[in-house]
Amino acid sequence: EPPATVRLFIAVAPPDDAKAELADALAPVYEAHPRLRRNRIEDWHITLAFLGELPSDVVPALRTALEAVAASHPALELELSGAGHFDDRVLWCGLRGEVAGLHRLASAARAAVAASGVRFDDRPLSPHLTLARARRDNPDGVPQAAAELSGFTGRPWRAERLHLVGSNFGRGPGPIRYRDVASWPLTG
Ligand code: 2AM
């Protein structure tokens, strides 16, 4: 029998009030582009590293590694700001504020994961919060939606925790869901 696996990523997430502010700004955009496939607000996050499908038994080592990273990096003041798109298919909101700190946190998390012996796709970080995707049968709307949302800037908020998140992607039918495997306060 193959070993049990988990699909994991490392992320920070805005608090509910920052998400609500963005959701308000998005409402007219979604009204104008009703066929976009929206991510659930509960699932909104900013990925710092995508680890992919890993054997479940690596989780304890990841916990130890990421707990130490969180303890040695500070909370970050960020703003959700601007919008853009990947490949005319993915609509995202951008970030402002202590983005350099976000890059440092991501680099440290990635280095700690690698040092614990876990291999993953170490692509350069491009901080964003994915909001919606185009449906396969209707690619229209993403660039227009990005242009409509591009003037948005939310109030500052603090990313206060580092999250190790599991995804059910590829595990049967139904929507993609994320669940916190663990999270740690940023106290460095
Ligand atoms: P996204 O937000 O731009 O969609 C879980 O899939 C998270 O990991 C998503 O936030 C996704 O980015 C991110 N991610 C990064 N690289 C990925 C990849 N190669 N495959 C799937 N998700 C990836």
Residues whose N, C-alpha, C, O or C-beta is under 5 A from the ligand:
A	BS01	2AM	F9 T47 F50 T130
